[in-house]
Amino acid sequence: MKPDSSIHIAVVDSSAIVRSGVTHVIKHIPENDIYPVEISSMNGLTNYLSLHTPDIVIVNPVFDGWFDITKYKEEYPKTKFVALLYSVLDANLLKPYDCEVSITEDMDSIIAKLTNLTDDGKVEAQTGQDILSQREKEIVVCVVKGQTNKEIADHLCISIHTVVTHRRNIARKLQIHSPAGLTIYAIVNKLVDVHEVKAL
């Protein structure tokens, strides 16, 4: 049985360049245990799914002629399916997917969408401090120490957009919307010592 913190993502597309590009983006998701696998054919997908149940499948909707999303959603109800778009497709055809990403989107936007998907799947089973990813805990610590979004981004070597996305996810998960509330949370959950906290 895989650890709760691990996230398995299948990247399904016939183009090696697209697969490797998406895999590169996935490796920047702020989680500790991300396991992407590249799949180039329908046989490869069938074989993979016979052995594994991935958390996320990122697939071109026109893969192998047309990807039967309804069938796969029924067979793998716990898996999130992401449409990988090269061009504009009929919105009705994309409705069964949990999310869409375009190859023209920037890395931060794709990471934000995938992070939201992985977080949604884990929140129900977790409580307290474990709701947050390691990166989110690091950001909470920075916030309660009084750092700005730019200072947090520089300190953690991520973009300001990614910091903002994480802060939005933290607020949603914890239902805490103020620095003072985050400070109390951080102290209670022993993320910081009371002496490290900047006066608010």
N, C-alpha and C positions, 0 to 999 in steps of 0.2 A: 504493500500500500504506500503510495507516495506521500511525502510530508504535506501538511496543509498549506505550507507557505510556497510550495513549488507551483509554477504555472507552465503548462505545456501548450505550445502554440504550433499548429501546422500551417505552413505557408504553401498554398496550392496554386501553381500557375505553370504554364508550359515554357515561359521565358526564364532562362537562367539569370539574366540581368535583373529582371523584376524580382524574382525570388530572393536573390542575394541582397538586393537593395532593401527589401522589406525586412529581411532577417537582420540586416545592419541596424535598422531603426528599432526593431524589437529589443535588441541587445542594450539599447539606451533606456528602456523602461525602468523606472526607479524601484525595482524589486530585487531581492537577493537571488532568487532561484527561478530564472526564466530559461525554459528549454525549447528553443525553436527547432523545427525540423522542416526541411524543404522537400516538397513532393511535386514531381513533374508530370505524372501520368495518372489516369484513372485507376489502373492496376496498382500503382504505388499507393494511392489513397486507400483503396480497398484493403490492401495488405496491412497498411498502417493501422487502419481503424479496426481490423480484426484482432489486433494486439493491444491497442491503446484507446483510451477515451480522452482526447485532448480537451483542455479548458476552452480554447479558442481555435477556430478554423478560419483562416483568412483566404478567401477564394475568389477568383475572377468569375463573375456570374456566367460568362460565356465559355468557361472551361469545358473542354471536351464537347463542344457544340453548344450545350446549355446545361448548367449545373442544376440538378434536381434538388433545390433547397428544401422543399416541403418534405420530401422523402427523408433527407438526412436529419432535419429537425425532429421528425417523429422517431427516428431510430436512436438519436443522441440528444435527448431533451435537456441534458445538463450542459451541453456544449454550446458556446456562443458562436454564431456565424457572422463573419464580417465580409461584406462585399468589397472586393478590390476593383476599383473602377479605373478604366483607361479613358473612357469617354462617357457622355451623358446617356443614360438608359432610362426607360420608362419607370417612373417612380412606383407604379403599382407592382412592377416585377421585383422591386427591391424591398417591398414591405415585409416579407418574411425574415429578412436579415435583422440581426440585432443592432447593426451599426454599418456605416459605409466609410471607406477611406479612398481617397483618390491619389494616384501616383503624382499628381501635381501639388498636393498639399505639402506644407513644410513639416519637418521632423517633429517639432513641438506639438503641432496640431494632432498628428497621428498618435504620438505618445499619450497625449491627453485623452483621446478617445479610447485607446486600448487600456489605459490605466483605469478609467471609469468602468469599463467592462469587467476587468479583473477585480476591482474593489467591490462592485455590486455583488459578485458571486461569493465574496468572503464575509461581508458584513454580518449577515444573519447568524453565522456560526460563531462569531467572536464577540467578546465583551471587553469593556475596560480598555486598558492599554493595548491589548492585542488587536484592536480594531485598526490601528494605524500601522502602516508599513514602516520599515526602518528609516526610509528617507523622510517620511512624514514626521516621525519622531524627531529627527534631526532638525527639521524646519520649525517644529514647535519650540524646541530649545532655543533656536536662533531668535524667534519672535519674542519669547519671554525675556531674552537678554537684551531686547531693544533694537535689534538689527532691522534695517530697512530691507525691502524686497531686493534692491540692488546689492546690498551688502550680503544678503543670504545667497543670492545668485553667484556672486564672486567667490564667497567662502566655499560653496558646494560645487562650483564649476558647472553650473547649469544656467539656462536662460531665465530672464525675469518672467517670461511667459509661463515657463514650467513652475516657477515658484508660486505664481498667482494661481495656477491650476491646482497645485498641491494644497494651497491655503483654502481654496474653495472646497476641495474634497475633505479636508480636515474639519472645516466648519459643518459640512453636511453630515459627516459621520458622527461627530461628537455633539452636534447641535449647540456649539459654543461659537458665538459671533463677536467676541471682544477679546482684546489682549489680556484684560484682567481675568476673564474666565479661563483663558488658556493657561495663564500663570498658575491659577489654583489647580487646574487639571495636572499641569506638569509637576507641581510640588507633591500633590497627593499620590501621583503615580511614580514618584521618585525619578523623573526624567532630569530634574535639576535640584540642586540644593537651594534652600531659601536665600542663602548669602550670594548666590550667583544672579539672582533676579534683579533686573534694573527697576528702580522705583517708577511706578506708572503715574 
